[in-house]
Amino acid sequence: MSTERVPMTTEGFARLETELQRRKSVERPRIIQAIAEARAHGDLSENAEYHSAKEAQGLNEATISELEDKLSRADVIDITSMSGETVKFGATVKVVDEDTDEETAYKIVGDLESDLRDGKISISSPIARALIGKSVGDSVEVSTPKGPRSFEILQVDWK
């Protein structure tokens, strides 16, 4: 586990906190109950339900520790107070691929909350690194796994 601070939006922090609380208040008691029920069946050495519940307990406790670590290292940035024309952490950037004319919007978030299907890209991703510091009308060249791509910035929002 690292001590390095990790940038995160308030939304991402809240989502991790919610997951941590669910793991502690819902999953942990459910697993403890499953262990107790399996233990009541007798011989633990051949009790698959018991071993399965103990494995689930180990995984849940590891996840709890991981979430607590992430939350303790979070550098929460409230993007509702941010504005400007320059792309920074927390901005939603609308770009057009200069080769395909396909428009896409990306919200630049922390590494722990990125989700490309939801349009959220990590601040350390190649696309985000290329966009940071640029403004509407600027073109950026990005090296991607599929080869170089060029984007023009159409809009910068703070929503």
Secondary structure, DSSP 4 states (H G I P E B T S, - for coil): -----EEEEHHHHHHHHHHHHHIIIIIHHHHHHHHHHHHTTS-GGG-HHHHHHHHHHHHHHHHHHHHHHHHHHEEEE-GGG---SB--TT-EEEEEETTT--EEEEEEE-GGG-BGGGTEEETTSHHHHHHTT-BTT-EEEEEETTEEEEEEEEEEE--
